[in-house]
């Protein structure tokens, strides 16, 4: 069982309260979700009293809290739609977070096909549409409106609104991802789809701001609530679109660059070599440590080796080795897109590059790839 201190460190590190796992995916609740839920309770409770005049204040607050929970569960279902389709297509999902303006599924690898991008994107709105229909059908069975009917009807409306809003054609919304998939399929270039969907995101943000200003000028009853929500959502859309542009740049292999230009020379040393000597030999290159039986013990981790050499300079270098795993081995003839995808989807600092016969040809360091993509 985790101690209180380790639990708090985990919350701080992950940016949310760990709730549970679904299909192996951690579900986290961001601190901002509580702020959004409190706002829902404040706005929803008076509505309960107007629809059902006999409802007491405490009952209205409880129903408002229930609506906030229903909305959170609906967003969770929407995001699980994305996540489960991603897993089905072989794309790992790091985690699912619920926050102030909705939720996000953190898919760890970029889809390699436009069809996969579109399938993952459309899954969320499909789930929200199904939920909207189910709650609307349930609301239609009530002979007359009351507080429970309002809870069910509002949940139906909220799911419909989530589906419609997310289908708007601009990143980072699902509709933007669907647009990117379509342009990608038509042009063969994912970057072209991203550009089109980012423009769509700007248009969505502009429409939100325009609707907010129109509400203020028109004197709408909900003008200030609309103004705040629309401006916050427009900021979210613009920030997300900018993030998509940055992510596209980080994941696009520069034209004219070859893997050989980034690979550092590789040196093979006996695993029992003194760590201080192996550390010196690793300057500007990668080091593969090989045991006496010819089996590779791993790649020398310079940071681990530096710490070990500071206390035990004659210790075997194998004690500072990182095992070579299949996912950290690259073929020298792999395409740039495959290299970027592998590096971004695998937690490692160095990758062993081998030739077609499996012999070490060099070492790619994550920092070298990042520098090349940043220069682009």
C-alpha positions as CSV (number, residue, x, y, z in Angstrom):
1,X,0.0,0.0,0.0
2,X,1.4,3.4,-0.9
3,X,2.3,5.9,1.8
4,X,0.7,9.3,2.0
5,X,3.9,10.9,0.8
6,X,4.4,8.6,-2.2
7,X,0.7,9.1,-3.1
8,X,1.1,12.9,-3.1
9,X,4.3,12.7,-5.2
10,X,2.5,10.5,-7.7
11,X,-0.4,13.0,-7.9
12,X,2.1,15.9,-8.4
13,X,4.1,14.0,-11.0
14,X,1.1,12.8,-13.1
15,X,-0.9,16.0,-12.9
16,X,-4.0,14.4,-11.4
17,X,-5.5,12.0,-8.9
18,X,-5.1,8.3,-10.0
19,X,-8.6,6.8,-9.9
20,X,-8.5,3.3,-11.6
21,X,-7.4,1.5,-14.7
22,X,-9.6,0.5,-17.7
23,X,-8.0,-2.0,-20.1
24,X,-4.7,-1.3,-18.5
25,X,-5.0,2.5,-19.1
26,X,-4.6,4.7,-15.9
27,X,-7.4,7.2,-15.5
28,X,-6.5,10.4,-13.7
29,X,-8.6,13.3,-12.4
30,X,-7.0,16.7,-12.9
31,X,-7.4,19.2,-10.1
32,X,-9.1,21.5,-12.6
33,X,-12.0,19.0,-12.9
34,X,-13.1,20.0,-9.4
35,X,-13.3,23.6,-10.4
36,X,-15.4,22.8,-13.4
37,X,-17.7,20.6,-11.3
38,X,-18.1,23.3,-8.7
39,X,-19.2,25.8,-11.4
40,X,-21.7,23.2,-12.7
41,X,-23.2,22.8,-9.3
42,X,-23.6,26.6,-8.9
43,X,-25.2,27.0,-12.3
44,X,-27.3,23.9,-12.3
45,X,-28.8,24.0,-8.8
46,X,-31.1,27.1,-9.4
47,X,-32.3,25.4,-12.6
48,X,-33.6,22.5,-10.6
49,X,-35.7,24.8,-8.5
50,X,-37.3,26.5,-11.6
51,X,-38.2,23.1,-13.3
52,X,-39.4,21.5,-10.1
53,X,-40.6,24.3,-7.8
54,X,-41.2,21.9,-4.8
55,X,-37.6,20.8,-4.8
56,X,-35.6,21.9,-1.7
57,X,-32.3,23.6,-1.8
58,X,-30.3,20.6,-0.6
59,X,-32.0,18.3,-3.2
60,X,-31.1,20.8,-5.9
61,X,-27.5,20.8,-4.9
62,X,-27.4,17.0,-4.7
63,X,-28.9,16.7,-8.2
64,X,-26.5,19.3,-9.5
65,X,-23.6,17.3,-8.1
66,X,-25.0,14.1,-9.7
67,X,-25.1,15.9,-13.0
68,X,-21.4,16.9,-12.6
69,X,-20.6,13.2,-12.0
70,X,-22.8,12.1,-14.9
71,X,-21.0,14.6,-17.2
72,X,-17.6,13.4,-15.9
73,X,-18.6,9.8,-16.6
74,X,-19.8,10.8,-20.1
75,X,-16.5,12.4,-20.9
76,X,-14.7,9.4,-19.6
77,X,-16.7,7.2,-21.9
78,X,-16.0,9.5,-24.8
79,X,-12.2,9.3,-24.2
80,X,-12.4,5.5,-23.7
81,X,-13.8,5.3,-27.2
82,X,-10.6,6.9,-28.5
83,X,-8.3,4.9,-26.2
84,X,-9.9,1.5,-26.9
85,X,-9.8,2.0,-30.7
86,X,-6.1,3.1,-30.4
87,X,-5.3,-0.1,-28.5
88,X,-7.2,-2.2,-31.0
89,X,-5.0,-0.7,-33.7
90,X,-1.8,-1.5,-31.8
91,X,-1.1,2.1,-30.5
92,X,-0.3,2.2,-26.8
93,X,-2.1,4.7,-24.6
94,X,-0.1,6.3,-21.8
95,X,-3.1,7.5,-19.7
96,X,-6.5,9.2,-19.8
97,X,-7.0,12.5,-17.9
98,X,-10.2,14.3,-17.1
99,X,-9.9,18.1,-16.6
100,X,-11.8,21.4,-16.6
101,X,-12.8,21.4,-20.3
102,X,-13.2,17.7,-20.8
103,X,-10.7,14.9,-21.2
104,X,-7.7,13.7,-23.2
105,X,-6.4,10.3,-24.2
106,X,-2.6,10.3,-24.4
107,X,-1.8,8.0,-27.3
108,X,1.9,7.3,-27.2
109,X,2.5,6.7,-30.9
110,X,1.4,8.7,-34.0
111,X,-0.9,6.7,-36.3
112,X,0.9,5.7,-39.4
113,X,-2.2,5.6,-41.6
114,X,-4.9,8.2,-42.2
115,X,-7.5,5.5,-41.7
116,X,-6.2,4.8,-38.2
117,X,-6.2,8.5,-37.4
118,X,-9.8,8.9,-38.6
119,X,-11.0,5.8,-36.8
120,X,-9.5,6.9,-33.4
121,X,-10.9,10.4,-33.8
122,X,-14.4,9.4,-34.7
123,X,-14.8,6.9,-31.9
124,X,-15.3,9.5,-29.2
125,X,-18.2,11.4,-30.9
126,X,-19.8,8.0,-31.8
127,X,-19.8,7.1,-28.1
128,X,-21.2,10.5,-27.1
129,X,-23.9,10.3,-29.7
130,X,-25.0,6.8,-28.4
131,X,-25.1,8.1,-24.9
132,X,-27.1,11.2,-26.0
133,X,-29.7,8.9,-27.6
134,X,-29.9,6.5,-24.6
135,X,-30.4,9.4,-22.1
136,X,-32.9,11.1,-24.5
137,X,-34.9,7.9,-24.8
138,X,-34.9,7.5,-21.0
139,X,-36.1,11.1,-20.6
140,X,-39.0,10.5,-23.0
141,X,-40.5,7.9,-20.7
142,X,-41.3,10.5,-18.0
143,X,-45.0,11.6,-18.0
144,X,-44.0,15.1,-16.9
145,X,-40.9,17.0,-16.2
146,X,-39.4,16.8,-12.7
147,X,-36.0,17.0,-11.1
148,X,-34.9,13.5,-12.1
149,X,-36.2,14.1,-15.7
150,X,-34.1,17.3,-15.8
151,X,-31.0,15.4,-14.7
152,X,-31.5,12.8,-17.5
153,X,-32.4,15.3,-20.1
154,X,-29.5,17.6,-19.3
155,X,-27.1,14.6,-19.5
156,X,-28.6,13.8,-23.0
157,X,-28.1,17.4,-24.1
158,X,-24.6,17.5,-22.7
159,X,-23.5,14.4,-24.6
160,X,-25.1,15.7,-27.8
161,X,-23.2,19.0,-27.3
162,X,-19.9,17.2,-26.7
163,X,-20.4,15.1,-29.9
164,X,-21.3,18.2,-32.0
165,X,-18.6,20.4,-30.7
166,X,-15.9,17.8,-31.0
167,X,-16.9,17.3,-34.7
168,X,-16.0,20.9,-35.6
169,X,-13.2,20.7,-38.2
170,X,-10.3,22.1,-36.3
171,X,-7.5,20.8,-34.1
172,X,-7.2,19.7,-31.4
173,X,-10.9,18.7,-31.7
174,X,-11.9,15.3,-33.0
175,X,-13.3,16.9,-36.2
176,X,-9.9,18.4,-36.8
177,X,-8.3,15.0,-36.6
178,X,-10.9,13.7,-39.0
179,X,-10.1,16.6,-41.4
180,X,-6.4,15.9,-41.1
181,X,-7.0,12.2,-41.9
182,X,-9.0,13.2,-45.0
183,X,-6.4,15.6,-46.3
184,X,-3.6,13.1,-45.4
185,X,-5.4,10.4,-47.4
186,X,-5.9,12.7,-50.4
187,X,-2.4,14.2,-50.5
188,X,-0.3,11.5,-49.0
189,X,1.2,14.0,-46.5
190,X,0.2,14.1,-42.9
191,X,1.8,17.5,-42.5
192,X,-0.6,18.9,-45.1
193,X,-3.6,17.6,-43.1
194,X,-2.2,19.1,-39.9
195,X,-1.9,22.5,-41.6
196,X,-5.5,22.4,-42.9
197,X,-6.8,21.3,-39.5
198,X,-4.8,24.0,-37.7
199,X,-6.5,26.6,-39.9
200,X,-9.8,25.0,-39.0
201,X,-8.9,25.3,-35.3
202,X,-8.3,29.1,-35.8
203,X,-11.7,29.4,-37.4
204,X,-13.4,27.6,-34.6
205,X,-11.7,29.8,-32.0
206,X,-12.7,32.9,-33.9
207,X,-16.4,31.8,-34.1
208,X,-16.4,31.2,-30.3
209,X,-15.0,34.7,-29.6
210,X,-17.6,36.2,-32.1
211,X,-20.5,34.3,-30.4
212,X,-19.3,35.5,-27.0
213,X,-19.1,39.1,-28.1
214,X,-22.4,39.0,-29.8
215,X,-24.0,37.7,-26.6
216,X,-22.7,40.7,-24.7
217,X,-23.8,43.2,-27.3
218,X,-27.2,41.6,-27.6
219,X,-27.7,41.6,-23.8
220,X,-28.3,37.9,-23.6
221,X,-29.4,36.6,-20.2
222,X,-26.4,34.2,-20.1
223,X,-24.0,36.7,-21.7
224,X,-21.3,36.7,-19.0
225,X,-21.3,33.0,-18.5
226,X,-21.2,32.5,-22.3
227,X,-18.4,35.1,-22.6
228,X,-16.2,33.3,-20.0
229,X,-16.8,29.8,-21.3
230,X,-16.3,30.8,-24.9
231,X,-13.1,32.7,-24.3
232,X,-11.7,29.8,-22.2
233,X,-12.6,27.3,-24.9
234,X,-11.2,29.5,-27.7
235,X,-7.9,29.7,-25.7
236,X,-7.9,25.9,-25.3
237,X,-8.5,25.4,-29.1
238,X,-5.7,27.8,-30.0
239,X,-3.2,26.3,-27.5
240,X,-4.1,22.8,-28.7
241,X,-3.6,23.8,-32.4
242,X,-0.2,25.3,-31.6
243,X,0.7,22.1,-29.7
244,X,-0.2,20.0,-32.8
245,X,2.0,22.1,-35.0
246,X,4.9,21.7,-32.6
247,X,4.3,17.9,-32.3
248,X,4.2,17.7,-36.1
249,X,7.5,19.3,-36.4
250,X,9.0,17.0,-33.7
251,X,7.7,13.9,-35.5
252,X,8.6,14.8,-39.2
253,X,11.9,13.6,-40.5
254,X,13.8,16.5,-42.1
255,X,14.2,16.2,-45.9
256,X,17.7,15.2,-47.0
257,X,18.7,13.9,-43.6
258,X,19.9,10.3,-43.4
259,X,20.1,8.1,-40.3
260,X,23.9,7.7,-40.9
261,X,24.4,11.4,-40.3
262,X,23.0,11.2,-36.8
263,X,24.5,7.8,-35.7
264,X,27.6,7.9,-33.5
265,X,30.4,5.3,-33.9
266,X,30.0,2.2,-31.7
267,X,32.8,0.5,-29.7
268,X,32.6,-3.0,-28.3
269,X,34.3,-3.5,-24.9
270,X,34.4,-6.5,-22.6
271,X,31.7,-6.3,-20.0
272,X,34.3,-6.7,-17.2
273,X,36.3,-3.6,-18.3
274,X,36.8,-1.0,-15.5
275,X,34.0,1.4,-15.6
276,X,36.4,4.4,-15.6
277,X,38.1,3.2,-18.8
278,X,34.8,2.5,-20.5
279,X,33.6,6.0,-19.6
280,X,36.6,7.5,-21.1
281,X,36.2,5.4,-24.3
282,X,32.5,6.5,-24.6
283,X,33.4,10.1,-25.4
284,X,31.6,10.9,-28.7
285,X,30.5,7.3,-29.3
286,X,28.3,4.5,-28.0
287,X,29.7,1.5,-26.1
288,X,28.3,-2.0,-26.4
289,X,29.5,-4.2,-23.4
290,X,30.0,-7.8,-24.4
291,X,30.3,-10.7,-22.0
292,X,32.9,-13.5,-22.3
293,X,30.4,-15.8,-24.0
294,X,29.8,-13.2,-26.7
295,X,26.4,-12.1,-25.5
296,X,25.8,-8.3,-25.2
297,X,25.3,-7.1,-21.7
298,X,23.9,-3.8,-22.8
299,X,24.8,-0.3,-23.8
300,X,26.9,1.7,-21.4
301,X,24.9,4.4,-19.7
302,X,27.2,7.4,-19.3
303,X,25.4,8.9,-16.3
304,X,25.3,5.6,-14.4
305,X,29.0,5.0,-15.4
306,X,29.9,8.5,-14.2
307,X,28.3,7.9,-10.8
308,X,29.8,4.5,-10.4
309,X,33.3,5.6,-11.5
310,X,33.1,8.3,-8.8
311,X,33.0,5.7,-6.0
312,X,34.4,2.5,-7.6
313,X,36.5,3.3,-10.7
314,X,37.6,-0.3,-11.1
315,X,34.1,-1.8,-10.9
316,X,33.0,-3.8,-14.0
317,X,31.4,-1.6,-16.6
318,X,28.5,-4.1,-16.9
319,X,27.2,-2.6,-13.6
320,X,26.4,0.6,-15.6
321,X,24.9,-1.1,-18.6
322,X,21.3,-0.7,-19.9
323,X,20.0,-3.9,-21.4
324,X,19.5,-3.9,-25.2
325,X,15.8,-4.6,-25.9
326,X,14.2,-5.3,-29.2
327,X,12.4,-1.9,-29.2
328,X,15.7,-0.1,-28.8
329,X,17.3,-1.7,-31.8
330,X,17.1,0.1,-35.2
331,X,18.0,-1.2,-38.6
332,X,20.3,1.1,-40.5
333,X,17.9,1.0,-43.5
334,X,14.8,2.1,-41.6
335,X,13.0,5.1,-42.9
336,X,13.2,8.4,-41.0
337,X,9.5,8.2,-40.1
338,X,10.0,4.7,-38.6
339,X,13.0,6.0,-36.6
340,X,11.1,9.0,-35.2
341,X,8.1,6.8,-34.3
342,X,10.3,4.2,-32.5
343,X,12.2,6.8,-30.6
344,X,9.1,8.8,-29.5
345,X,7.3,5.6,-28.5
346,X,10.1,4.0,-26.5
347,X,11.6,5.2,-23.2
348,X,15.3,5.1,-23.8
349,X,18.2,7.5,-24.2
350,X,20.3,5.5,-26.7
351,X,19.3,3.1,-29.5
352,X,21.6,0.5,-31.1
353,X,21.7,0.7,-34.9
354,X,22.5,-2.6,-36.6
355,X,23.2,-3.5,-40.3
356,X,21.2,-6.1,-42.2
357,X,23.3,-8.9,-40.8
358,X,22.7,-7.8,-37.2
359,X,26.1,-6.3,-36.6
360,X,26.4,-3.1,-34.6
361,X,26.7,-0.1,-37.0
362,X,26.4,2.7,-34.5
363,X,24.4,4.3,-31.7
364,X,21.6,6.9,-32.0
365,X,21.1,9.2,-29.0
366,X,17.7,10.7,-28.4
367,X,19.3,14.1,-27.8
368,X,20.9,14.0,-31.3
369,X,17.6,13.2,-33.0
370,X,15.9,16.0,-31.0
371,X,18.5,18.5,-32.0
372,X,18.1,17.6,-35.7
373,X,14.3,17.9,-35.5
374,X,14.6,21.2,-33.6
375,X,16.9,22.6,-36.3
376,X,14.3,21.8,-38.9
